[in-house]
């Protein structure tokens, strides 16, 4: 098992490692409750998992989902675009 990280950097934002990932994602600008849950669902990451326990693969999948959620199958009504 990987070591626990106190800070995890996702989308140019430092997230505290002791918080659950679904709550930590909400600290990123533009990410709300529903969007954070959708990202966890699309990337197959357990929303109750601590942010500091995420593997490097899970972090990169989350970053990809934040950059282009439609590519992973996010519904168009969840996206704030015209």
SEDREN-298733 format. One record per atom (N, C-alpha, C, O, CB): x negated, y, z negated; residue in three letters. Coordinates in steps of 0.05 Angstrom, whole numbers, plus 5000, padded with zeros to 4 digits. Atoms other than C-alpha are relative to their C-alpha. Glycine has a CB too. Layout:
N
XYZALA;...
END
This chain:
82
498349765000UNK;500050005000UNK;498250255000UNK;496250264986UNK;501950004976UNK;501649754998UNK;497550695017UNK;500250164974UNK;502050124958UNK;501050175024UNK;500049845024UNK;495851184963UNK;502150235002UNK;502850315023UNK;497250124995UNK;497949795002UNK;500951704940UNK;498750275007UNK;496650344997UNK;501250004971UNK;500949734992UNK;500152394972UNK;501650214985UNK;504050204985UNK;500250045030UNK;498749795014UNK;501753004930UNK;501450205019UNK;503550305014UNK;498150154982UNK;498949824980UNK;502853444992UNK;500049855027UNK;498049735034UNK;498550265001UNK;499850124973UNK;505153205060UNK;500750235019UNK;502650385014UNK;502249775002UNK;499649784981UNK;504753675120UNK;501649905024UNK;500749735039UNK;497450125009UNK;498350074977UNK;510553615169UNK;501050265012UNK;502150434997UNK;502449814991UNK;499049774985UNK;512254135222UNK;498950264987UNK;500450454983UNK;503150015000UNK;501449775011UNK;507154635193UNK;501150094974UNK;501050334967UNK;500150235020UNK;498949945026UNK;510454605125UNK;499049794980UNK;499149554985UNK;503250005000UNK;500950185021UNK;507554315061UNK;502449914984UNK;503950074973UNK;497950134982UNK;497850125015UNK;512553845028UNK;498949864975UNK;496949724977UNK;501749815018UNK;500950125025UNK;511953614956UNK;500549705001UNK;502549605011UNK;501650124976UNK;499950294998UNK;510552874950UNK;501949864981UNK;502749644986UNK;497349894995UNK;498350135020UNK;514852734889UNK;503050025007UNK;504649894994UNK;499650124973UNK;497249974992UNK;521452934924UNK;500749785020UNK;499049675034UNK;500550285012UNK;499050194980UNK;525752464966UNK;499750145028UNK;500050385030UNK;502949924995UNK;500649894973UNK;524352555041UNK;502450155011UNK;502050365024UNK;499249785019UNK;497649864989UNK;531552755057UNK;500250284987UNK;501150475001UNK;502549844995UNK;499949735013UNK;531053335007UNK;497650165008UNK;497850415011UNK;500049974969UNK;502449854992UNK;523953525027UNK;500350125028UNK;499450345033UNK;497549825000UNK;499749904973UNK;525853595100UNK;501650265001UNK;501350425019UNK;501449795018UNK;498349765001UNK;530854135080UNK;498350254995UNK;499350474999UNK;502149974979UNK;501749775004UNK;524954585062UNK;498850115026UNK;497650325027UNK;497749934981UNK;501049924974UNK;523154625136UNK;502150195012UNK;504550135011UNK;499549765019UNK;498249804989UNK;526155235170UNK;501749875023UNK;500649755041UNK;498450245011UNK;498250104980UNK;532255045211UNK;501149724995UNK;502749625011UNK;498750015026UNK;499150275006UNK;533354365178UNK;501950014976UNK;501150094954UNK;497649814994UNK;498050005022UNK;539654285137UNK;500549714991UNK;499149524999UNK;502650135010UNK;499450265012UNK;542853705100UNK;500749795021UNK;499549575021UNK;502450034981UNK;499250194980UNK;546153365160UNK;497749945020UNK;497449715028UNK;502450115015UNK;502250044981UNK;540153465206UNK;497849824987UNK;496749655000UNK;498850265009UNK;501950165014UNK;535453165153UNK;500949714999UNK;499349535003UNK;499550114971UNK;498950285000UNK;539952555146UNK;499849885027UNK;499249645030UNK;502950004990UNK;500250104973UNK;540152485221UNK;497249925008UNK;496749715020UNK;501150205020UNK;502850064994UNK;532552505227UNK;499249744986UNK;497849574998UNK;498250234991UNK;500650245014UNK;531951965174UNK;501349765013UNK;500149545015UNK;500950014970UNK;498650224987UNK;537051535210UNK;498749935027UNK;498349705033UNK;503050085005UNK;501350054974UNK;533751625279UNK;497349884998UNK;496549715015UNK;499850265015UNK;502850105003UNK;526751475253UNK;499949754983UNK;497749644979UNK;498350214988UNK;499950245017UNK;529050885209UNK;498450034975UNK;497149834966UNK;499149765016UNK;501449955025UNK;526051205147UNK;502150004978UNK;504250134981UNK;498350265001UNK;498150005022UNK;529551065081UNK;500250284988UNK;498150394979UNK;499149794978UNK;499849725010UNK;532351745058UNK;499350034971UNK;498750254962UNK;502850095005UNK;500649985029UNK;531151574985UNK;497049954994UNK;496249964971UNK;501649804984UNK;502950045004UNK;523751444996UNK;498650264993UNK;499350475004UNK;498849885026UNK;501549765008UNK;518951924963UNK;498350095023UNK;497249935038UNK;498249944975UNK;501549884978UNK;515452395011UNK;497149914999UNK;495849865020UNK;500250305000UNK;502850075003UNK;508652214983UNK;499449715007UNK;497149635010UNK;499150054972UNK;500450284994UNK;509751474998UNK;500249945030UNK;500049715038UNK;502049834985UNK;499750044971UNK;510751575073UNK;497349925013UNK;495250025005UNK;501150265014UNK;502450084986UNK;505851235119UNK;499450215022UNK;501150375029UNK;500349725013UNK;500749824978UNK;502251615175UNK;501849965024UNK;502450155038UNK;497049975008UNK;498250064978UNK;506651265226UNK;502750134996UNK;503950255014UNK;500349705004UNK;497449885006UNK;513051495191UNK;499950305003UNK;501850425012UNK;500949924972UNK;500349714998UNK;510452205187UNK;500050095029UNK;501250295036UNK;497450104986UNK;500149924972UNK;508852225261UNK;502749965014UNK;503550115031UNK;497949845015UNK;497350054989UNK;515751925278UNK;501950234992UNK;503550325008UNK;501249744991UNK;498349785009UNK;519152465236UNK;499350265015UNK;501150415023UNK;499650054969UNK;500849764985UNK;515053015270UNK;501049995029UNK;501950205039UNK;497050035000UNK;498950034972UNK;517052745339UNK;503050055000UNK;504050175019UNK;499349725011UNK;497149975001UNK;524352725318UNK;500750304996UNK;502750395006UNK;501249834978UNK;499449715004UNK;524053455294UNK;499450165025UNK;500850365030UNK;498250104977UNK;500749854976UNK;520753685359UNK;502049955022UNK;502750135037UNK;497349925009UNK;498250074978UNK;525553315406UNK;502049804991UNK;501849564997UNK;498449905025UNK;498050195011UNK;531553005371UNK;501749875022UNK;502649645018UNK;501750134980UNK;498350114978UNK;535452905436UNK;498749765013UNK;500149585022UNK;500650225020UNK;501550234988UNK;530052435462UNK;500449744984UNK;500449534996UNK;497050075001UNK;499650245017UNK;531351965403UNK;503049934998UNK;503649734984UNK;498950054973UNK;497250085000UNK;538851965414UNK;501850174982UNK;504050094976UNK;500349724993UNK;498449835016UNK;541352545372UNK;502450105017UNK;502050185040UNK;498450244988UNK;497749904984UNK;548452755393UNK;499650305006UNK;498550454990UNK;502649964984UNK;500449724991UNK;548753415430UNK;501350204981UNK;500450434979UNK;501150045029UNK;498749815017UNK;553553725380UNK;498450054974UNK;499050254960UNK;502849894992UNK;501749955024UNK;548253665325UNK;497750205006UNK;496550304988UNK;498749744991UNK;502249824992UNK;543354105364UNK;501150285003UNK;503250325014UNK;498849905027UNK;499249724999UNK;543654855359UNK;498950135025UNK;497250315024UNK;499150154974UNK;501049904974UNK;542454985433UNK;502450045018UNK;504449915015UNK;497949815012UNK;497949954981UNK;546655255489UNK;499949795022UNK;501549805040UNK;499750285013UNK;
END
